[in-house]
Amino acid sequence: MTILIDADGCPVVDLTVQTAAQYKVSVLILCDTAHQLQRNGAQTMTFDKGADSVDFALVNRVHPGDLVITQDYGLASMCLARRARVLNQNGLEYTPENIDGLLFRRHENKKLLRAGKHPKGASKRTKEQDTAYKNALEKILRTA
């Protein structure tokens, strides 16, 4: 198993790298030139800034049984199709059973935005979110 992180705007890069080291799992950080990240214990690949360049690079590198960290539903769906496990930054594991509903909700939210209705932005990240994420990540790594 390799952990692949969609690192553009990802708040759990450090937590993922630290946890993966405890389980001796390799980590690949993928980011664009606007979010260059280097972390000890992980390999970083940087791609041109552009529409979904990191997403497509990640999908081309993921293998069955890998774990992808992303908050992007579209990317999650593509990785699930390649038989990877996918986890978001709050500890929610995307599955074939929940991804369609999440994609539908994203579609509905985009329709609201086009209609001029702006949903409330995300609140500040909490310690509880980090704990939930780490617990979900460790559960996956223990069973890998």
Disulfide bonds with the S-S distance in Angstrom:
none
